[in-house]
Amino acid sequence: MEKVIVINNEKMGKGEEKLGARLMGNFLTKLIDAELKPQMVVLYNSGVKLAARGSEVLESLQSLENFGVQIICCGTCVNFYGLADKIQAGRVTNMPEIVRVLTEAKAVVTI
């Protein structure tokens, strides 16, 4: 695997929450438009909320999937937040797969 992006929060950066949500939305929109896309996006901790029904960036994640970007969500995190029946982008996986993906990737970028 060449490039993996890890999103471990529903907001981007620390500070004002509204700004963080806007930045995350902008990031994902620009990622859709990027010529070079990652092979995979890994969502864990509160980042899994982005793939759930009602997320303001759900359409962006679904668009990335349509471009062939794999999206995986941490199962422990999905269960912790009570989202098991609400994930609508990507698929739910486990920590062994996340470890394998991250250790085999040539480049990992954490947002």
Backbone as JSON Lines, residues from 0, in Angstrom:
{"i":0,"aa":"M","n":[0.85,-1.18,0.0],"ca":[0.0,0.0,0.0],"c":[0.89,1.24,0.0]}
{"i":1,"aa":"E","n":[0.6,2.14,-0.9],"ca":[1.4,3.35,-1.02],"c":[1.11,4.38,0.08]}
{"i":2,"aa":"K","n":[-0.08,4.95,0.02],"ca":[-0.41,6.08,0.88],"c":[-1.68,5.81,1.68]}
{"i":3,"aa":"V","n":[-1.61,6.06,2.99],"ca":[-2.76,5.89,3.89],"c":[-2.95,7.18,4.68]}
{"i":4,"aa":"I","n":[-4.17,7.63,4.79],"ca":[-4.49,8.77,5.63],"c":[-5.26,8.28,6.84]}
{"i":5,"aa":"V","n":[-4.82,8.68,8.03],"ca":[-5.46,8.33,9.28],"c":[-6.2,9.56,9.8]}
{"i":6,"aa":"I","n":[-7.47,9.38,10.11],"ca":[-8.27,10.45,10.71],"c":[-8.75,9.93,12.06]}
{"i":7,"aa":"N","n":[-8.24,10.52,13.13],"ca":[-8.54,10.03,14.47],"c":[-9.41,10.97,15.28]}
{"i":8,"aa":"N","n":[-10.07,11.89,14.59],"ca":[-10.93,12.86,15.27],"c":[-11.97,13.34,14.28]}
{"i":9,"aa":"E","n":[-13.13,13.73,14.77],"ca":[-14.15,14.24,13.86],"c":[-13.88,15.69,13.46]}
{"i":10,"aa":"K","n":[-12.97,16.34,14.15],"ca":[-12.57,17.71,13.85],"c":[-11.11,17.7,13.41]}
{"i":11,"aa":"M","n":[-10.68,18.72,12.71],"ca":[-9.29,18.83,12.29],"c":[-8.59,19.86,13.16]}
{"i":12,"aa":"G","n":[-7.57,19.42,13.85],"ca":[-6.79,20.3,14.7],"c":[-7.42,20.5,16.07]}
{"i":13,"aa":"K","n":[-6.75,21.3,16.86],"ca":[-7.23,21.62,18.21],"c":[-7.66,23.09,18.23]}
{"i":14,"aa":"G","n":[-8.62,23.39,19.07],"ca":[-9.09,24.76,19.15],"c":[-10.59,24.82,18.96]}
{"i":15,"aa":"E","n":[-11.04,25.85,18.31],"ca":[-12.47,26.08,18.1],"c":[-13.1,24.92,17.33]}
{"i":16,"aa":"E","n":[-14.15,24.33,17.9],"ca":[-14.77,23.15,17.32],"c":[-15.42,23.42,15.96]}
{"i":17,"aa":"K","n":[-16.09,24.57,15.81],"ca":[-16.71,24.89,14.53],"c":[-15.66,25.02,13.43]}
{"i":18,"aa":"L","n":[-14.55,25.62,13.77],"ca":[-13.46,25.75,12.8],"c":[-12.9,24.37,12.46]}
{"i":19,"aa":"G","n":[-12.71,23.53,13.46],"ca":[-12.2,22.18,13.23],"c":[-13.1,21.36,12.32]}
{"i":20,"aa":"A","n":[-14.41,21.51,12.5],"ca":[-15.37,20.8,11.65],"c":[-15.29,21.33,10.22]}
{"i":21,"aa":"R","n":[-15.18,22.64,10.07],"ca":[-15.08,23.24,8.75],"c":[-13.8,22.81,8.05]}
{"i":22,"aa":"L","n":[-12.7,22.79,8.8],"ca":[-11.43,22.36,8.22],"c":[-11.48,20.91,7.75]}
{"i":23,"aa":"M","n":[-12.11,20.05,8.54],"ca":[-12.22,18.65,8.14],"c":[-13.03,18.53,6.85]}
{"i":24,"aa":"G","n":[-14.13,19.25,6.78],"ca":[-14.94,19.24,5.56],"c":[-14.16,19.72,4.36]}
{"i":25,"aa":"N","n":[-13.42,20.81,4.54],"ca":[-12.61,21.35,3.44],"c":[-11.52,20.37,3.02]}
{"i":26,"aa":"F","n":[-10.89,19.74,4.01],"ca":[-9.83,18.77,3.71],"c":[-10.38,17.64,2.85]}
{"i":27,"aa":"L","n":[-11.49,17.06,3.26],"ca":[-12.04,15.93,2.51],"c":[-12.51,16.34,1.12]}
{"i":28,"aa":"T","n":[-13.08,17.53,1.0],"ca":[-13.49,18.04,-0.32],"c":[-12.29,18.2,-1.23]}
{"i":29,"aa":"K","n":[-11.22,18.74,-0.72],"ca":[-10.0,18.93,-1.53],"c":[-9.34,17.6,-1.84]}
{"i":30,"aa":"L","n":[-9.47,16.63,-0.94],"ca":[-8.91,15.3,-1.19],"c":[-9.63,14.64,-2.37]}
{"i":31,"aa":"I","n":[-10.93,14.87,-2.48],"ca":[-11.69,14.35,-3.63],"c":[-11.13,14.92,-4.92]}
{"i":32,"aa":"D","n":[-10.78,16.21,-4.9],"ca":[-10.29,16.9,-6.09],"c":[-8.81,16.63,-6.37]}
{"i":33,"aa":"A","n":[-8.09,16.06,-5.41],"ca":[-6.64,15.86,-5.57],"c":[-6.36,14.85,-6.68]}
{"i":34,"aa":"E","n":[-5.33,15.12,-7.44],"ca":[-4.94,14.21,-8.51],"c":[-4.46,12.87,-7.94]}
{"i":35,"aa":"L","n":[-3.65,12.93,-6.9],"ca":[-3.14,11.72,-6.25],"c":[-3.91,11.49,-4.96]}
{"i":36,"aa":"K","n":[-4.71,10.46,-4.96],"ca":[-5.51,10.14,-3.78],"c":[-4.83,9.02,-3.0]}
{"i":37,"aa":"P","n":[-5.11,8.92,-1.71],"ca":[-4.56,7.8,-0.94],"c":[-5.26,6.5,-1.35]}
{"i":38,"aa":"Q","n":[-4.63,5.39,-1.06],"ca":[-5.28,4.11,-1.32],"c":[-6.33,3.81,-0.25]}
{"i":39,"aa":"M","n":[-6.1,4.37,0.96],"ca":[-6.99,4.05,2.07],"c":[-7.08,5.22,3.05]}
{"i":40,"aa":"V","n":[-8.25,5.35,3.66],"ca":[-8.46,6.25,4.78],"c":[-8.85,5.37,5.96]}
{"i":41,"aa":"V","n":[-8.14,5.52,7.07],"ca":[-8.41,4.77,8.29],"c":[-9.06,5.72,9.29]}
{"i":42,"aa":"L","n":[-10.23,5.36,9.78],"ca":[-10.94,6.17,10.76],"c":[-10.94,5.45,12.09]}
{"i":43,"aa":"Y","n":[-10.47,6.13,13.13],"ca":[-10.57,5.56,14.47],"c":[-10.83,6.66,15.48]}
{"i":44,"aa":"N","n":[-11.09,6.25,16.72],"ca":[-11.55,7.14,17.78],"c":[-12.77,7.9,17.24]}
{"i":45,"aa":"S","n":[-12.91,9.19,17.56],"ca":[-14.13,9.88,17.12],"c":[-14.14,10.14,15.61]}
{"i":46,"aa":"G","n":[-13.06,9.82,14.92],"ca":[-13.05,9.92,13.46],"c":[-14.09,9.02,12.81]}
{"i":47,"aa":"V","n":[-14.49,7.93,13.48],"ca":[-15.5,7.03,12.9],"c":[-16.85,7.73,12.75]}
{"i":48,"aa":"K","n":[-17.08,8.77,13.53],"ca":[-18.35,9.5,13.43],"c":[-18.53,10.12,12.04]}
{"i":49,"aa":"L","n":[-17.42,10.37,11.36],"ca":[-17.49,10.97,10.03],"c":[-18.16,10.06,9.01]}
{"i":50,"aa":"A","n":[-18.1,8.75,9.23],"ca":[-18.66,7.77,8.29],"c":[-20.09,7.37,8.64]}
{"i":51,"aa":"A","n":[-20.65,7.98,9.66],"ca":[-21.97,7.58,10.15],"c":[-23.08,8.46,9.56]}
{"i":52,"aa":"R","n":[-24.26,7.88,9.52],"ca":[-25.46,8.6,9.08],"c":[-25.55,9.92,9.85]}
{"i":53,"aa":"G","n":[-25.81,10.99,9.14],"ca":[-25.94,12.3,9.75],"c":[-24.67,13.13,9.75]}
{"i":54,"aa":"S","n":[-23.56,12.52,9.38],"ca":[-22.29,13.25,9.33],"c":[-22.33,14.29,8.2]}
{"i":55,"aa":"E","n":[-21.8,15.46,8.48],"ca":[-21.77,16.52,7.47],"c":[-20.79,16.21,6.34]}
{"i":56,"aa":"V","n":[-19.89,15.26,6.54],"ca":[-18.9,14.93,5.51],"c":[-19.12,13.53,4.91]}
{"i":57,"aa":"L","n":[-20.25,12.92,5.23],"ca":[-20.53,11.57,4.74],"c":[-20.46,11.5,3.22]}
{"i":58,"aa":"E","n":[-21.04,12.46,2.53],"ca":[-21.01,12.45,1.06],"c":[-19.59,12.52,0.53]}
{"i":59,"aa":"S","n":[-18.72,13.26,1.2],"ca":[-17.32,13.34,0.77],"c":[-16.64,11.98,0.9]}
{"i":60,"aa":"L","n":[-16.88,11.28,2.0],"ca":[-16.29,9.96,2.16],"c":[-16.85,8.99,1.12]}
{"i":61,"aa":"Q","n":[-18.13,9.08,0.84],"ca":[-18.73,8.21,-0.18],"c":[-18.16,8.53,-1.57]}
{"i":62,"aa":"S","n":[-17.9,9.8,-1.83],"ca":[-17.27,10.18,-3.1],"c":[-15.86,9.61,-3.21]}
{"i":63,"aa":"L","n":[-15.11,9.66,-2.12],"ca":[-13.77,9.07,-2.13],"c":[-13.85,7.57,-2.44]}
{"i":64,"aa":"E","n":[-14.83,6.9,-1.84],"ca":[-15.03,5.48,-2.15],"c":[-15.3,5.27,-3.63]}
{"i":65,"aa":"N","n":[-16.1,6.15,-4.23],"ca":[-16.4,6.04,-5.65],"c":[-15.17,6.21,-6.51]}
{"i":66,"aa":"F","n":[-14.15,6.9,-5.99],"ca":[-12.88,7.06,-6.69],"c":[-11.92,5.91,-6.4]}
{"i":67,"aa":"G","n":[-12.38,4.93,-5.63],"ca":[-11.55,3.77,-5.35],"c":[-10.76,3.81,-4.06]}
{"i":68,"aa":"V","n":[-10.97,4.84,-3.25],"ca":[-10.29,4.93,-1.96],"c":[-11.02,4.02,-0.98]}
{"i":69,"aa":"Q","n":[-10.28,3.1,-0.36],"ca":[-10.87,2.23,0.65],"c":[-10.99,3.01,1.96]}
{"i":70,"aa":"I","n":[-12.09,2.83,2.64],"ca":[-12.29,3.48,3.94],"c":[-12.58,2.39,4.95]}
{"i":71,"aa":"I","n":[-11.79,2.38,6.03],"ca":[-12.03,1.4,7.08],"c":[-12.23,2.12,8.41]}
{"i":72,"aa":"C","n":[-13.15,1.57,9.2],"ca":[-13.51,2.15,10.5],"c":[-13.18,1.16,11.61]}
{"i":73,"aa":"C","n":[-12.57,1.63,12.66],"ca":[-12.24,0.81,13.82],"c":[-13.52,0.29,14.47]}
{"i":74,"aa":"G","n":[-13.65,-1.04,14.55],"ca":[-14.84,-1.65,15.12],"c":[-15.03,-1.34,16.59]}
{"i":75,"aa":"T","n":[-13.96,-1.33,17.36],"ca":[-14.06,-0.99,18.78],"c":[-14.6,0.42,18.95]}
{"i":76,"aa":"C","n":[-14.13,1.33,18.11],"ca":[-14.57,2.73,18.17],"c":[-16.03,2.87,17.74]}
{"i":77,"aa":"V","n":[-16.4,2.18,16.67],"ca":[-17.78,2.2,16.19],"c":[-18.72,1.73,17.3]}
{"i":78,"aa":"N","n":[-18.35,0.65,17.96],"ca":[-19.19,0.13,19.05],"c":[-19.21,1.07,20.24]}
{"i":79,"aa":"F","n":[-18.08,1.66,20.57],"ca":[-17.99,2.59,21.71],"c":[-18.96,3.75,21.53]}
{"i":80,"aa":"Y","n":[-19.03,4.28,20.3],"ca":[-19.9,5.42,20.03],"c":[-21.32,5.01,19.65]}
{"i":81,"aa":"G","n":[-21.63,3.71,19.68],"ca":[-22.97,3.25,19.37],"c":[-23.37,3.45,17.92]}
{"i":82,"aa":"L","n":[-22.43,3.26,17.01],"ca":[-22.68,3.55,15.6],"c":[-22.76,2.3,14.72]}
{"i":83,"aa":"A","n":[-22.86,1.13,15.34],"ca":[-22.8,-0.12,14.57],"c":[-23.79,-0.17,13.41]}
{"i":84,"aa":"D","n":[-24.97,0.37,13.59],"ca":[-25.97,0.33,12.53],"c":[-26.06,1.63,11.74]}
{"i":85,"aa":"K","n":[-25.09,2.53,11.95],"ca":[-25.16,3.85,11.3],"c":[-24.02,4.12,10.32]}
{"i":86,"aa":"I","n":[-23.03,3.23,10.23],"ca":[-21.9,3.45,9.33],"c":[-22.38,3.32,7.89]}
{"i":87,"aa":"Q","n":[-22.14,4.38,7.1],"ca":[-22.63,4.4,5.72],"c":[-21.53,4.69,4.7]}
{"i":88,"aa":"A","n":[-20.3,4.73,5.16],"ca":[-19.16,4.85,4.25],"c":[-18.09,3.89,4.75]}
{"i":89,"aa":"G","n":[-17.51,3.18,3.83],"ca":[-16.46,2.25,4.2],"c":[-17.01,1.01,4.87]}
{"i":90,"aa":"R","n":[-16.13,0.35,5.6],"ca":[-16.5,-0.87,6.31],"c":[-15.85,-0.88,7.67]}
{"i":91,"aa":"V","n":[-16.43,-1.64,8.55],"ca":[-15.93,-1.77,9.92],"c":[-14.9,-2.89,9.94]}
{"i":92,"aa":"T","n":[-13.8,-2.66,10.63],"ca":[-12.73,-3.64,10.71],"c":[-12.22,-3.74,12.15]}
{"i":93,"aa":"N","n":[-11.09,-4.41,12.31],"ca":[-10.54,-4.63,13.65],"c":[-9.11,-4.09,13.73]}
{"i":94,"aa":"M","n":[-8.58,-4.07,14.94],"ca":[-7.25,-3.52,15.15],"c":[-6.15,-4.32,14.44]}
{"i":95,"aa":"P","n":[-6.23,-5.66,14.36],"ca":[-5.18,-6.35,13.61],"c":[-5.07,-5.86,12.15]}
{"i":96,"aa":"E","n":[-6.21,-5.61,11.5],"ca":[-6.13,-5.1,10.14],"c":[-5.57,-3.68,10.11]}
{"i":97,"aa":"I","n":[-5.98,-2.85,11.04],"ca":[-5.47,-1.48,11.08],"c":[-3.96,-1.49,11.28]}
{"i":98,"aa":"V","n":[-3.47,-2.34,12.18],"ca":[-2.02,-2.45,12.42],"c":[-1.33,-2.9,11.13]}
{"i":99,"aa":"R","n":[-1.88,-3.9,10.47],"ca":[-1.28,-4.4,9.23],"c":[-1.22,-3.3,8.17]}
{"i":100,"aa":"V","n":[-2.32,-2.59,8.0],"ca":[-2.37,-1.51,6.99],"c":[-1.32,-0.45,7.3]}
{"i":101,"aa":"L","n":[-1.26,-0.02,8.54],"ca":[-0.33,1.05,8.89],"c":[1.13,0.63,8.82]}
{"i":102,"aa":"T","n":[1.41,-0.61,9.15],"ca":[2.81,-1.06,9.12],"c":[3.28,-1.42,7.71]}
{"i":103,"aa":"E","n":[2.34,-1.74,6.83],"ca":[2.71,-2.07,5.44],"c":[2.7,-0.87,4.51]}
{"i":104,"aa":"A","n":[2.07,0.23,4.93],"ca":[1.98,1.41,4.07],"c":[3.34,2.06,3.9]}
{"i":105,"aa":"K","n":[3.59,2.56,2.71],"ca":[4.84,3.28,2.45],"c":[4.81,4.68,3.06]}
{"i":106,"aa":"A","n":[3.62,5.26,3.17],"ca":[3.46,6.58,3.78],"c":[2.15,6.65,4.52]}
{"i":107,"aa":"V","n":[2.2,7.14,5.76],"ca":[1.01,7.32,6.58],"c":[0.95,8.79,7.0]}
{"i":108,"aa":"V","n":[-0.18,9.42,6.74],"ca":[-0.39,10.81,7.12],"c":[-1.54,10.82,8.12]}
{"i":109,"aa":"T","n":[-1.31,11.38,9.31],"ca":[-2.34,11.47,10.32],"c":[-2.9,12.88,10.36]}
{"i":110,"aa":"I","n":[-4.21,12.96,10.28],"ca":[-4.9,14.26,10.3],"c":[-5.49,14.46,11.69]}
